[in-house]
Amino acid sequence: MATVLALSGSPSRTSRTALLAEHTAAVLRARGHRTHVLVLRDLPAAPLLSADTHDASVAHAVSLVAEADALVVATPIYKAAYSGLLKTFLDLLPQHAFTGKPVLPLATGGSPAHVLALDYALRPVLTALGAQVCQGRFVLDRHITTTPDGALALDHDDESQLARVTDQFAHALPSRAPLTTA
């Protein structure tokens, strides 16, 4: 099965975007894939802003990207663009960091007017990094709630559309033979 890294690009401590990334990773994990969620907000600000890839936390984050077979890139949309936090992280990656990797873009936002940011702001950057960009999904903030146990709850249409794009993404994932011991 594939190793999938989910990047959560929200700077907020309580984040619907992070919930969406974690939910998608859990769905893929339930299908047998290895998943990891990297919350970019947790990286140290000074090394991140100065693109200090020698900093242990930043270097580890970059290595997670390199080791992943595929990525889920989740971001809130602010002022018709993806988050500055995500942009800062993507800018410090090597030029072809996503080459040959399927990438599922996910976005959250407060207005349907921001839906085009997936195609006109985020997709070109992912493509420039070499990604095989899959069809993504934009979800309105007001359609994302949590259950009493903290799990993600989406309205019916968003839930079915997220399931559809996650399924398409899962079909694009490279398959690996199970590890065997000798």
PyMOL CGO cylinders between C-alpha atoms (Angstrom):
from pymol import cmd
from pymol.cgo import CYLINDER

trace = [
    CYLINDER, 0.00, 0.00, 0.00, 1.04, 3.59, -0.50, 0.3, 1, 1, 1, 1, 1, 1,
    CYLINDER, 1.04, 3.59, -0.50, 2.43, 6.04, 2.03, 0.3, 1, 1, 1, 1, 1, 1,
    CYLINDER, 2.43, 6.04, 2.03, 0.32, 9.21, 2.01, 0.3, 1, 1, 1, 1, 1, 1,
    CYLINDER, 0.32, 9.21, 2.01, 1.32, 12.45, 3.67, 0.3, 1, 1, 1, 1, 1, 1,
    CYLINDER, 1.32, 12.45, 3.67, -1.49, 14.90, 4.45, 0.3, 1, 1, 1, 1, 1, 1,
    CYLINDER, -1.49, 14.90, 4.45, -0.33, 18.51, 4.78, 0.3, 1, 1, 1, 1, 1, 1,
    CYLINDER, -0.33, 18.51, 4.78, -2.57, 20.70, 6.91, 0.3, 1, 1, 1, 1, 1, 1,
    CYLINDER, -2.57, 20.70, 6.91, -1.89, 24.30, 5.90, 0.3, 1, 1, 1, 1, 1, 1,
    CYLINDER, -1.89, 24.30, 5.90, -4.10, 26.11, 8.38, 0.3, 1, 1, 1, 1, 1, 1,
    CYLINDER, -4.10, 26.11, 8.38, -2.48, 28.52, 10.83, 0.3, 1, 1, 1, 1, 1, 1,
    CYLINDER, -2.48, 28.52, 10.83, -5.45, 28.21, 13.23, 0.3, 1, 1, 1, 1, 1, 1,
    CYLINDER, -5.45, 28.21, 13.23, -5.23, 26.14, 16.41, 0.3, 1, 1, 1, 1, 1, 1,
    CYLINDER, -5.23, 26.14, 16.41, -8.81, 24.94, 15.94, 0.3, 1, 1, 1, 1, 1, 1,
    CYLINDER, -8.81, 24.94, 15.94, -9.13, 24.25, 12.26, 0.3, 1, 1, 1, 1, 1, 1,
    CYLINDER, -9.13, 24.25, 12.26, -11.80, 22.81, 10.02, 0.3, 1, 1, 1, 1, 1, 1,
    CYLINDER, -11.80, 22.81, 10.02, -9.10, 22.36, 7.40, 0.3, 1, 1, 1, 1, 1, 1,
    CYLINDER, -9.10, 22.36, 7.40, -7.09, 20.19, 9.80, 0.3, 1, 1, 1, 1, 1, 1,
    CYLINDER, -7.09, 20.19, 9.80, -10.21, 18.13, 10.52, 0.3, 1, 1, 1, 1, 1, 1,
    CYLINDER, -10.21, 18.13, 10.52, -10.71, 17.60, 6.78, 0.3, 1, 1, 1, 1, 1, 1,
    CYLINDER, -10.71, 17.60, 6.78, -7.06, 16.52, 6.32, 0.3, 1, 1, 1, 1, 1, 1,
    CYLINDER, -7.06, 16.52, 6.32, -7.22, 14.16, 9.30, 0.3, 1, 1, 1, 1, 1, 1,
    CYLINDER, -7.22, 14.16, 9.30, -10.53, 12.69, 8.14, 0.3, 1, 1, 1, 1, 1, 1,
    CYLINDER, -10.53, 12.69, 8.14, -9.19, 12.05, 4.64, 0.3, 1, 1, 1, 1, 1, 1,
    CYLINDER, -9.19, 12.05, 4.64, -6.05, 10.44, 6.08, 0.3, 1, 1, 1, 1, 1, 1,
    CYLINDER, -6.05, 10.44, 6.08, -8.21, 8.21, 8.30, 0.3, 1, 1, 1, 1, 1, 1,
    CYLINDER, -8.21, 8.21, 8.30, -10.29, 7.10, 5.29, 0.3, 1, 1, 1, 1, 1, 1,
    CYLINDER, -10.29, 7.10, 5.29, -7.12, 6.20, 3.38, 0.3, 1, 1, 1, 1, 1, 1,
    CYLINDER, -7.12, 6.20, 3.38, -5.68, 4.44, 6.45, 0.3, 1, 1, 1, 1, 1, 1,
    CYLINDER, -5.68, 4.44, 6.45, -8.87, 2.37, 6.70, 0.3, 1, 1, 1, 1, 1, 1,
    CYLINDER, -8.87, 2.37, 6.70, -8.18, 1.27, 3.12, 0.3, 1, 1, 1, 1, 1, 1,
    CYLINDER, -8.18, 1.27, 3.12, -4.79, -0.05, 4.17, 0.3, 1, 1, 1, 1, 1, 1,
    CYLINDER, -4.79, -0.05, 4.17, -2.53, 2.87, 3.24, 0.3, 1, 1, 1, 1, 1, 1,
    CYLINDER, -2.53, 2.87, 3.24, 0.10, 4.26, 5.58, 0.3, 1, 1, 1, 1, 1, 1,
    CYLINDER, 0.10, 4.26, 5.58, -0.77, 7.85, 6.42, 0.3, 1, 1, 1, 1, 1, 1,
    CYLINDER, -0.77, 7.85, 6.42, 0.78, 10.71, 8.31, 0.3, 1, 1, 1, 1, 1, 1,
    CYLINDER, 0.78, 10.71, 8.31, -0.67, 14.18, 8.94, 0.3, 1, 1, 1, 1, 1, 1,
    CYLINDER, -0.67, 14.18, 8.94, 1.83, 17.03, 9.04, 0.3, 1, 1, 1, 1, 1, 1,
    CYLINDER, 1.83, 17.03, 9.04, 0.34, 20.11, 10.71, 0.3, 1, 1, 1, 1, 1, 1,
    CYLINDER, 0.34, 20.11, 10.71, 2.43, 22.92, 9.26, 0.3, 1, 1, 1, 1, 1, 1,
    CYLINDER, 2.43, 22.92, 9.26, 1.37, 25.26, 12.09, 0.3, 1, 1, 1, 1, 1, 1,
    CYLINDER, 1.37, 25.26, 12.09, 3.44, 23.10, 14.44, 0.3, 1, 1, 1, 1, 1, 1,
    CYLINDER, 3.44, 23.10, 14.44, 6.72, 23.78, 12.60, 0.3, 1, 1, 1, 1, 1, 1,
    CYLINDER, 6.72, 23.78, 12.60, 8.98, 26.40, 14.23, 0.3, 1, 1, 1, 1, 1, 1,
    CYLINDER, 8.98, 26.40, 14.23, 8.22, 29.80, 12.69, 0.3, 1, 1, 1, 1, 1, 1,
    CYLINDER, 8.22, 29.80, 12.69, 11.72, 31.29, 12.39, 0.3, 1, 1, 1, 1, 1, 1,
    CYLINDER, 11.72, 31.29, 12.39, 13.31, 28.33, 10.56, 0.3, 1, 1, 1, 1, 1, 1,
    CYLINDER, 13.31, 28.33, 10.56, 10.21, 27.94, 8.38, 0.3, 1, 1, 1, 1, 1, 1,
    CYLINDER, 10.21, 27.94, 8.38, 10.15, 31.61, 7.38, 0.3, 1, 1, 1, 1, 1, 1,
    CYLINDER, 10.15, 31.61, 7.38, 13.88, 31.65, 6.67, 0.3, 1, 1, 1, 1, 1, 1,
    CYLINDER, 13.88, 31.65, 6.67, 13.69, 28.34, 4.72, 0.3, 1, 1, 1, 1, 1, 1,
    CYLINDER, 13.69, 28.34, 4.72, 16.22, 26.83, 7.13, 0.3, 1, 1, 1, 1, 1, 1,
    CYLINDER, 16.22, 26.83, 7.13, 16.12, 23.23, 5.95, 0.3, 1, 1, 1, 1, 1, 1,
    CYLINDER, 16.12, 23.23, 5.95, 18.92, 22.41, 8.40, 0.3, 1, 1, 1, 1, 1, 1,
    CYLINDER, 18.92, 22.41, 8.40, 16.54, 22.91, 11.32, 0.3, 1, 1, 1, 1, 1, 1,
    CYLINDER, 16.54, 22.91, 11.32, 15.64, 19.43, 12.61, 0.3, 1, 1, 1, 1, 1, 1,
    CYLINDER, 15.64, 19.43, 12.61, 11.85, 19.94, 12.48, 0.3, 1, 1, 1, 1, 1, 1,
    CYLINDER, 11.85, 19.94, 12.48, 11.88, 21.50, 9.02, 0.3, 1, 1, 1, 1, 1, 1,
    CYLINDER, 11.88, 21.50, 9.02, 14.31, 18.87, 7.72, 0.3, 1, 1, 1, 1, 1, 1,
    CYLINDER, 14.31, 18.87, 7.72, 12.05, 16.13, 9.08, 0.3, 1, 1, 1, 1, 1, 1,
    CYLINDER, 12.05, 16.13, 9.08, 9.01, 17.70, 7.38, 0.3, 1, 1, 1, 1, 1, 1,
    CYLINDER, 9.01, 17.70, 7.38, 10.86, 17.90, 4.06, 0.3, 1, 1, 1, 1, 1, 1,
    CYLINDER, 10.86, 17.90, 4.06, 11.93, 14.26, 4.42, 0.3, 1, 1, 1, 1, 1, 1,
    CYLINDER, 11.93, 14.26, 4.42, 8.32, 13.22, 5.01, 0.3, 1, 1, 1, 1, 1, 1,
    CYLINDER, 8.32, 13.22, 5.01, 7.43, 14.81, 1.66, 0.3, 1, 1, 1, 1, 1, 1,
    CYLINDER, 7.43, 14.81, 1.66, 10.32, 13.03, -0.06, 0.3, 1, 1, 1, 1, 1, 1,
    CYLINDER, 10.32, 13.03, -0.06, 9.35, 9.66, 1.44, 0.3, 1, 1, 1, 1, 1, 1,
    CYLINDER, 9.35, 9.66, 1.44, 5.64, 9.94, 0.63, 0.3, 1, 1, 1, 1, 1, 1,
    CYLINDER, 5.64, 9.94, 0.63, 4.19, 8.19, -2.39, 0.3, 1, 1, 1, 1, 1, 1,
    CYLINDER, 4.19, 8.19, -2.39, 1.33, 10.69, -2.53, 0.3, 1, 1, 1, 1, 1, 1,
    CYLINDER, 1.33, 10.69, -2.53, 0.05, 13.76, -0.73, 0.3, 1, 1, 1, 1, 1, 1,
    CYLINDER, 0.05, 13.76, -0.73, -3.17, 15.34, 0.44, 0.3, 1, 1, 1, 1, 1, 1,
    CYLINDER, -3.17, 15.34, 0.44, -2.75, 19.12, 0.54, 0.3, 1, 1, 1, 1, 1, 1,
    CYLINDER, -2.75, 19.12, 0.54, -5.39, 20.84, 2.67, 0.3, 1, 1, 1, 1, 1, 1,
    CYLINDER, -5.39, 20.84, 2.67, -5.65, 24.60, 3.05, 0.3, 1, 1, 1, 1, 1, 1,
    CYLINDER, -5.65, 24.60, 3.05, -8.08, 27.27, 4.08, 0.3, 1, 1, 1, 1, 1, 1,
    CYLINDER, -8.08, 27.27, 4.08, -8.75, 29.88, 1.42, 0.3, 1, 1, 1, 1, 1, 1,
    CYLINDER, -8.75, 29.88, 1.42, -8.04, 33.44, 2.50, 0.3, 1, 1, 1, 1, 1, 1,
    CYLINDER, -8.04, 33.44, 2.50, -8.55, 36.36, 0.13, 0.3, 1, 1, 1, 1, 1, 1,
    CYLINDER, -8.55, 36.36, 0.13, -8.97, 34.03, -2.86, 0.3, 1, 1, 1, 1, 1, 1,
    CYLINDER, -8.97, 34.03, -2.86, -5.70, 32.16, -2.27, 0.3, 1, 1, 1, 1, 1, 1,
    CYLINDER, -5.70, 32.16, -2.27, -4.33, 29.28, -0.23, 0.3, 1, 1, 1, 1, 1, 1,
    CYLINDER, -4.33, 29.28, -0.23, -2.75, 30.04, 3.14, 0.3, 1, 1, 1, 1, 1, 1,
    CYLINDER, -2.75, 30.04, 3.14, 0.56, 31.84, 3.46, 0.3, 1, 1, 1, 1, 1, 1,
    CYLINDER, 0.56, 31.84, 3.46, 1.69, 29.09, 5.82, 0.3, 1, 1, 1, 1, 1, 1,
    CYLINDER, 1.69, 29.09, 5.82, 1.24, 26.51, 3.08, 0.3, 1, 1, 1, 1, 1, 1,
    CYLINDER, 1.24, 26.51, 3.08, 2.96, 28.78, 0.55, 0.3, 1, 1, 1, 1, 1, 1,
    CYLINDER, 2.96, 28.78, 0.55, 5.94, 29.25, 2.89, 0.3, 1, 1, 1, 1, 1, 1,
    CYLINDER, 5.94, 29.25, 2.89, 6.32, 25.48, 3.28, 0.3, 1, 1, 1, 1, 1, 1,
    CYLINDER, 6.32, 25.48, 3.28, 5.91, 24.73, -0.43, 0.3, 1, 1, 1, 1, 1, 1,
    CYLINDER, 5.91, 24.73, -0.43, 8.50, 27.39, -1.27, 0.3, 1, 1, 1, 1, 1, 1,
    CYLINDER, 8.50, 27.39, -1.27, 11.22, 25.65, 0.76, 0.3, 1, 1, 1, 1, 1, 1,
    CYLINDER, 11.22, 25.65, 0.76, 10.72, 22.28, -0.97, 0.3, 1, 1, 1, 1, 1, 1,
    CYLINDER, 10.72, 22.28, -0.97, 13.03, 21.23, -3.81, 0.3, 1, 1, 1, 1, 1, 1,
    CYLINDER, 13.03, 21.23, -3.81, 11.76, 22.23, -7.26, 0.3, 1, 1, 1, 1, 1, 1,
    CYLINDER, 11.76, 22.23, -7.26, 10.54, 18.73, -8.19, 0.3, 1, 1, 1, 1, 1, 1,
    CYLINDER, 10.54, 18.73, -8.19, 9.47, 17.57, -4.72, 0.3, 1, 1, 1, 1, 1, 1,
    CYLINDER, 9.47, 17.57, -4.72, 6.12, 16.20, -5.95, 0.3, 1, 1, 1, 1, 1, 1,
    CYLINDER, 6.12, 16.20, -5.95, 7.29, 14.68, -9.23, 0.3, 1, 1, 1, 1, 1, 1,
    CYLINDER, 7.29, 14.68, -9.23, 5.36, 11.53, -10.03, 0.3, 1, 1, 1, 1, 1, 1,
    CYLINDER, 5.36, 11.53, -10.03, 3.23, 11.81, -6.89, 0.3, 1, 1, 1, 1, 1, 1,
    CYLINDER, 3.23, 11.81, -6.89, -0.56, 11.96, -6.95, 0.3, 1, 1, 1, 1, 1, 1,
    CYLINDER, -0.56, 11.96, -6.95, -1.76, 14.97, -4.94, 0.3, 1, 1, 1, 1, 1, 1,
    CYLINDER, -1.76, 14.97, -4.94, -5.29, 15.52, -3.66, 0.3, 1, 1, 1, 1, 1, 1,
    CYLINDER, -5.29, 15.52, -3.66, -5.98, 19.23, -3.06, 0.3, 1, 1, 1, 1, 1, 1,
    CYLINDER, -5.98, 19.23, -3.06, -8.60, 20.07, -0.44, 0.3, 1, 1, 1, 1, 1, 1,
    CYLINDER, -8.60, 20.07, -0.44, -9.74, 23.54, 0.57, 0.3, 1, 1, 1, 1, 1, 1,
    CYLINDER, -9.74, 23.54, 0.57, -12.08, 25.13, 3.05, 0.3, 1, 1, 1, 1, 1, 1,
    CYLINDER, -12.08, 25.13, 3.05, -13.52, 28.62, 2.94, 0.3, 1, 1, 1, 1, 1, 1,
    CYLINDER, -13.52, 28.62, 2.94, -16.28, 30.89, 4.06, 0.3, 1, 1, 1, 1, 1, 1,
    CYLINDER, -16.28, 30.89, 4.06, -17.76, 31.69, 0.67, 0.3, 1, 1, 1, 1, 1, 1,
    CYLINDER, -17.76, 31.69, 0.67, -18.52, 29.78, -2.54, 0.3, 1, 1, 1, 1, 1, 1,
    CYLINDER, -18.52, 29.78, -2.54, -16.75, 32.66, -4.31, 0.3, 1, 1, 1, 1, 1, 1,
    CYLINDER, -16.75, 32.66, -4.31, -13.45, 31.09, -3.22, 0.3, 1, 1, 1, 1, 1, 1,
    CYLINDER, -13.45, 31.09, -3.22, -14.01, 27.73, -4.92, 0.3, 1, 1, 1, 1, 1, 1,
    CYLINDER, -14.01, 27.73, -4.92, -11.93, 28.70, -7.96, 0.3, 1, 1, 1, 1, 1, 1,
    CYLINDER, -11.93, 28.70, -7.96, -8.85, 29.17, -5.76, 0.3, 1, 1, 1, 1, 1, 1,
    CYLINDER, -8.85, 29.17, -5.76, -8.26, 25.42, -6.03, 0.3, 1, 1, 1, 1, 1, 1,
    CYLINDER, -8.26, 25.42, -6.03, -7.82, 25.62, -9.80, 0.3, 1, 1, 1, 1, 1, 1,
    CYLINDER, -7.82, 25.62, -9.80, -6.39, 29.10, -10.22, 0.3, 1, 1, 1, 1, 1, 1,
    CYLINDER, -6.39, 29.10, -10.22, -4.13, 29.44, -7.15, 0.3, 1, 1, 1, 1, 1, 1,
    CYLINDER, -4.13, 29.44, -7.15, -3.24, 26.03, -5.69, 0.3, 1, 1, 1, 1, 1, 1,
    CYLINDER, -3.24, 26.03, -5.69, -3.21, 23.73, -8.72, 0.3, 1, 1, 1, 1, 1, 1,
    CYLINDER, -3.21, 23.73, -8.72, -0.52, 25.71, -10.62, 0.3, 1, 1, 1, 1, 1, 1,
    CYLINDER, -0.52, 25.71, -10.62, 1.86, 25.58, -7.64, 0.3, 1, 1, 1, 1, 1, 1,
    CYLINDER, 1.86, 25.58, -7.64, 1.33, 21.85, -7.14, 0.3, 1, 1, 1, 1, 1, 1,
    CYLINDER, 1.33, 21.85, -7.14, 1.87, 21.29, -10.86, 0.3, 1, 1, 1, 1, 1, 1,
    CYLINDER, 1.87, 21.29, -10.86, 5.07, 23.37, -10.76, 0.3, 1, 1, 1, 1, 1, 1,
    CYLINDER, 5.07, 23.37, -10.76, 6.34, 21.00, -8.06, 0.3, 1, 1, 1, 1, 1, 1,
    CYLINDER, 6.34, 21.00, -8.06, 5.70, 18.09, -10.44, 0.3, 1, 1, 1, 1, 1, 1,
    CYLINDER, 5.70, 18.09, -10.44, 2.50, 16.74, -8.89, 0.3, 1, 1, 1, 1, 1, 1,
    CYLINDER, 2.50, 16.74, -8.89, -0.06, 14.62, -10.67, 0.3, 1, 1, 1, 1, 1, 1,
    CYLINDER, -0.06, 14.62, -10.67, -2.89, 16.77, -9.37, 0.3, 1, 1, 1, 1, 1, 1,
    CYLINDER, -2.89, 16.77, -9.37, -6.12, 14.86, -8.82, 0.3, 1, 1, 1, 1, 1, 1,
    CYLINDER, -6.12, 14.86, -8.82, -9.56, 16.41, -8.73, 0.3, 1, 1, 1, 1, 1, 1,
    CYLINDER, -9.56, 16.41, -8.73, -9.88, 18.21, -5.43, 0.3, 1, 1, 1, 1, 1, 1,
    CYLINDER, -9.88, 18.21, -5.43, -12.71, 19.43, -3.26, 0.3, 1, 1, 1, 1, 1, 1,
    CYLINDER, -12.71, 19.43, -3.26, -13.69, 22.79, -1.76, 0.3, 1, 1, 1, 1, 1, 1,
    CYLINDER, -13.69, 22.79, -1.76, -15.88, 22.63, 1.36, 0.3, 1, 1, 1, 1, 1, 1,
    CYLINDER, -15.88, 22.63, 1.36, -17.66, 25.59, 2.89, 0.3, 1, 1, 1, 1, 1, 1,
    CYLINDER, -17.66, 25.59, 2.89, -16.70, 26.15, 6.53, 0.3, 1, 1, 1, 1, 1, 1,
    CYLINDER, -16.70, 26.15, 6.53, -20.34, 26.13, 7.59, 0.3, 1, 1, 1, 1, 1, 1,
    CYLINDER, -20.34, 26.13, 7.59, -20.74, 22.61, 6.19, 0.3, 1, 1, 1, 1, 1, 1,
    CYLINDER, -20.74, 22.61, 6.19, -18.04, 21.26, 8.52, 0.3, 1, 1, 1, 1, 1, 1,
    CYLINDER, -18.04, 21.26, 8.52, -19.00, 20.41, 12.08, 0.3, 1, 1, 1, 1, 1, 1,
    CYLINDER, -19.00, 20.41, 12.08, -17.83, 17.94, 14.67, 0.3, 1, 1, 1, 1, 1, 1,
    CYLINDER, -17.83, 17.94, 14.67, -19.57, 15.11, 16.44, 0.3, 1, 1, 1, 1, 1, 1,
    CYLINDER, -19.57, 15.11, 16.44, -19.53, 14.97, 20.26, 0.3, 1, 1, 1, 1, 1, 1,
    CYLINDER, -19.53, 14.97, 20.26, -16.41, 12.76, 20.08, 0.3, 1, 1, 1, 1, 1, 1,
    CYLINDER, -16.41, 12.76, 20.08, -14.58, 15.35, 17.93, 0.3, 1, 1, 1, 1, 1, 1,
    CYLINDER, -14.58, 15.35, 17.93, -14.91, 13.54, 14.58, 0.3, 1, 1, 1, 1, 1, 1,
    CYLINDER, -14.91, 13.54, 14.58, -15.60, 15.40, 11.36, 0.3, 1, 1, 1, 1, 1, 1,
    CYLINDER, -15.60, 15.40, 11.36, -19.21, 15.73, 10.26, 0.3, 1, 1, 1, 1, 1, 1,
    CYLINDER, -19.21, 15.73, 10.26, -20.03, 17.08, 6.80, 0.3, 1, 1, 1, 1, 1, 1,
    CYLINDER, -20.03, 17.08, 6.80, -23.33, 17.91, 5.20, 0.3, 1, 1, 1, 1, 1, 1,
    CYLINDER, -23.33, 17.91, 5.20, -24.59, 15.08, 2.97, 0.3, 1, 1, 1, 1, 1, 1,
    CYLINDER, -24.59, 15.08, 2.97, -23.52, 16.53, -0.40, 0.3, 1, 1, 1, 1, 1, 1,
    CYLINDER, -23.52, 16.53, -0.40, -20.03, 17.44, 0.77, 0.3, 1, 1, 1, 1, 1, 1,
    CYLINDER, -20.03, 17.44, 0.77, -19.62, 14.04, 2.41, 0.3, 1, 1, 1, 1, 1, 1,
    CYLINDER, -19.62, 14.04, 2.41, -20.52, 12.20, -0.81, 0.3, 1, 1, 1, 1, 1, 1,
    CYLINDER, -20.52, 12.20, -0.81, -18.35, 14.49, -2.97, 0.3, 1, 1, 1, 1, 1, 1,
    CYLINDER, -18.35, 14.49, -2.97, -15.37, 14.14, -0.61, 0.3, 1, 1, 1, 1, 1, 1,
    CYLINDER, -15.37, 14.14, -0.61, -15.83, 10.36, -0.67, 0.3, 1, 1, 1, 1, 1, 1,
    CYLINDER, -15.83, 10.36, -0.67, -15.87, 10.46, -4.49, 0.3, 1, 1, 1, 1, 1, 1,
    CYLINDER, -15.87, 10.46, -4.49, -12.64, 12.49, -4.85, 0.3, 1, 1, 1, 1, 1, 1,
    CYLINDER, -12.64, 12.49, -4.85, -10.95, 10.44, -2.12, 0.3, 1, 1, 1, 1, 1, 1,
    CYLINDER, -10.95, 10.44, -2.12, -11.91, 7.27, -3.97, 0.3, 1, 1, 1, 1, 1, 1,
    CYLINDER, -11.91, 7.27, -3.97, -10.51, 8.63, -7.26, 0.3, 1, 1, 1, 1, 1, 1,
    CYLINDER, -10.51, 8.63, -7.26, -7.32, 9.64, -5.43, 0.3, 1, 1, 1, 1, 1, 1,
    CYLINDER, -7.32, 9.64, -5.43, -7.02, 6.18, -3.85, 0.3, 1, 1, 1, 1, 1, 1,
    CYLINDER, -7.02, 6.18, -3.85, -7.21, 4.62, -7.33, 0.3, 1, 1, 1, 1, 1, 1,
    CYLINDER, -7.21, 4.62, -7.33, -4.32, 6.85, -8.45, 0.3, 1, 1, 1, 1, 1, 1,
    CYLINDER, -4.32, 6.85, -8.45, -2.09, 5.72, -5.58, 0.3, 1, 1, 1, 1, 1, 1,
    CYLINDER, -2.09, 5.72, -5.58, 0.87, 3.50, -6.41, 0.3, 1, 1, 1, 1, 1, 1,
    CYLINDER, 0.87, 3.50, -6.41, 0.62, 0.03, -4.97, 0.3, 1, 1, 1, 1, 1, 1,
    CYLINDER, 0.62, 0.03, -4.97, 3.47, -1.57, -3.14, 0.3, 1, 1, 1, 1, 1, 1,
    CYLINDER, 3.47, -1.57, -3.14, 3.92, -5.20, -2.31, 0.3, 1, 1, 1, 1, 1, 1,
    CYLINDER, 3.92, -5.20, -2.31, 3.44, -5.93, 1.38, 0.3, 1, 1, 1, 1, 1, 1,
    CYLINDER, 3.44, -5.93, 1.38, 6.65, -6.07, 3.39, 0.3, 1, 1, 1, 1, 1, 1,
    CYLINDER, 6.65, -6.07, 3.39, 7.80, -9.61, 4.06, 0.3, 1, 1, 1, 1, 1, 1,
    CYLINDER, 7.80, -9.61, 4.06, 10.34, -10.91, 6.50, 0.3, 1, 1, 1, 1, 1, 1,
    CYLINDER, 10.34, -10.91, 6.50, 12.85, -13.55, 5.64, 0.3, 1, 1, 1, 1, 1, 1,
]
cmd.load_cgo(trace, "trace")
